Amino acid sequence: MIERFETGTRMSQAVKYNGTLYLAGQVGEGETVAAQTADCLASVERLLAANGSSKEQILSTTIWMADMADFAEMNAVWDAWVPAGHAPARATGEAKLAAPKYRVEIIVVAACA
């Protein structure tokens, strides 16, 4: 059975199917890439917890950045957030995001109960 959470007209923030949780891309607020990354990750963590998962259960992550010149700044926040020994498969790329104010978008797939 497919379960959808925080569903609107256009999208759901999370979809659970067959023990896997798929999160919509999370963007964050803040003036810096570090602040936006921390805000994105707080949203990811909230959605994981609300749907029977955790950051230790993340299977894969895709990170889109408006400018790869900010890669190190984003990674500093990411590296402090990911639990030791639980780094997921990950890809990072550069893309024009939904609005000019967004500099980071994080998409997560995780195992769940």
KAFEN-V925768 format. One record per residue. N is the residue number from 1. PHI is phi as a letter, one per 30 degrees, with the letter a starting at -180 (NA if undefined). NEAR is the number of other ideal C-beta (glycine too) atoms within 10 Angstrom. D_LAST is the distance of its C-alpha to the last C-alpha in Angstrom with 1 decimal. Layout:
n:N phi:PHI near:NEAR d_last:D_LAST
n:N phi:PHI near:NEAR d_last:D_LAST
This chain:
n:1 phi:NA near:5 d_last:13.5
n:2 phi:d near:8 d_last:13.6
n:3 phi:c near:13 d_last:12.6
n:4 phi:c near:13 d_last:14.8
n:5 phi:b near:15 d_last:15.0
n:6 phi:h near:12 d_last:18.3
n:7 phi:c near:12 d_last:20.2
n:8 phi:c near:8 d_last:23.9
n:9 phi:d near:4 d_last:26.6
n:10 phi:c near:6 d_last:26.1
n:11 phi:a near:11 d_last:22.4
n:12 phi:c near:16 d_last:18.9
n:13 phi:d near:18 d_last:17.6
n:14 phi:a near:22 d_last:14.1
n:15 phi:b near:17 d_last:13.0
n:16 phi:c near:20 d_last:9.7
n:17 phi:a near:12 d_last:10.4
n:18 phi:h near:7 d_last:9.3
n:19 phi:i near:11 d_last:6.1
n:20 phi:b near:14 d_last:8.3
n:21 phi:c near:25 d_last:9.3
n:22 phi:c near:17 d_last:13.1
n:23 phi:c near:23 d_last:15.1
n:24 phi:d near:19 d_last:18.7
n:25 phi:d near:18 d_last:21.3
n:26 phi:c near:21 d_last:21.7
n:27 phi:c near:19 d_last:25.3
n:28 phi:b near:22 d_last:26.7
n:29 phi:c near:11 d_last:29.9
n:30 phi:k near:15 d_last:32.5
n:31 phi:d near:9 d_last:35.8
n:32 phi:c near:12 d_last:34.7
n:33 phi:d near:23 d_last:32.2
n:34 phi:d near:19 d_last:30.9
n:35 phi:d near:16 d_last:30.4
n:36 phi:d near:27 d_last:28.8
n:37 phi:d near:25 d_last:26.4
n:38 phi:d near:20 d_last:25.4
n:39 phi:d near:18 d_last:24.9
n:40 phi:e near:28 d_last:22.8
n:41 phi:d near:21 d_last:20.5
n:42 phi:d near:13 d_last:20.4
n:43 phi:d near:18 d_last:19.2
n:44 phi:e near:23 d_last:16.5
n:45 phi:d near:16 d_last:15.3
n:46 phi:d near:12 d_last:15.5
n:47 phi:d near:20 d_last:13.6
n:48 phi:d near:21 d_last:10.7
n:49 phi:d near:11 d_last:10.7
n:50 phi:d near:13 d_last:11.3
n:51 phi:b near:20 d_last:8.2
n:52 phi:i near:14 d_last:5.4
n:53 phi:b near:26 d_last:6.7
n:54 phi:a near:15 d_last:10.1
n:55 phi:d near:18 d_last:13.2
n:56 phi:d near:13 d_last:12.8
n:57 phi:c near:18 d_last:10.0
n:58 phi:d near:23 d_last:12.5
n:59 phi:c near:14 d_last:13.7
n:60 phi:b near:12 d_last:16.8
n:61 phi:b near:21 d_last:18.9
n:62 phi:c near:15 d_last:22.0
n:63 phi:c near:20 d_last:24.5
n:64 phi:c near:20 d_last:27.5
n:65 phi:b near:23 d_last:30.5
n:66 phi:d near:19 d_last:33.7
n:67 phi:b near:10 d_last:35.8
n:68 phi:d near:12 d_last:34.9
n:69 phi:d near:10 d_last:37.6
n:70 phi:c near:18 d_last:34.9
n:71 phi:e near:15 d_last:32.6
n:72 phi:d near:9 d_last:33.4
n:73 phi:d near:18 d_last:32.9
n:74 phi:d near:22 d_last:29.4
n:75 phi:d near:15 d_last:28.6
n:76 phi:d near:13 d_last:29.8
n:77 phi:d near:21 d_last:27.2
n:78 phi:e near:22 d_last:24.4
n:79 phi:d near:9 d_last:25.4
n:80 phi:d near:9 d_last:25.4
n:81 phi:d near:15 d_last:21.9
n:82 phi:d near:17 d_last:20.0
n:83 phi:d near:10 d_last:19.2
n:84 phi:e near:5 d_last:21.5
n:85 phi:i near:6 d_last:20.3
n:86 phi:b near:11 d_last:17.3
n:87 phi:d near:12 d_last:19.3
n:88 phi:d near:15 d_last:17.8
n:89 phi:d near:10 d_last:20.0
n:90 phi:b near:14 d_last:22.1
n:91 phi:b near:10 d_last:24.9
n:92 phi:b near:16 d_last:27.3
n:93 phi:b near:9 d_last:30.0
n:94 phi:c near:13 d_last:32.7
n:95 phi:a near:10 d_last:32.8
n:96 phi:d near:9 d_last:34.4
n:97 phi:d near:16 d_last:31.7
n:98 phi:d near:11 d_last:31.7
n:99 phi:b near:8 d_last:34.2
n:100 phi:e near:8 d_last:36.6
n:101 phi:d near:12 d_last:35.2
n:102 phi:d near:18 d_last:31.9
n:103 phi:c near:24 d_last:32.0
n:104 phi:b near:30 d_last:28.3
n:105 phi:b near:20 d_last:25.3
n:106 phi:b near:25 d_last:21.9
n:107 phi:c near:17 d_last:19.4
n:108 phi:b near:29 d_last:15.9
n:109 phi:b near:17 d_last:13.4
n:110 phi:b near:26 d_last:10.1
n:111 phi:d near:14 d_last:7.2
n:112 phi:b near:18 d_last:3.8
n:113 phi:d near:10 d_last:0.0
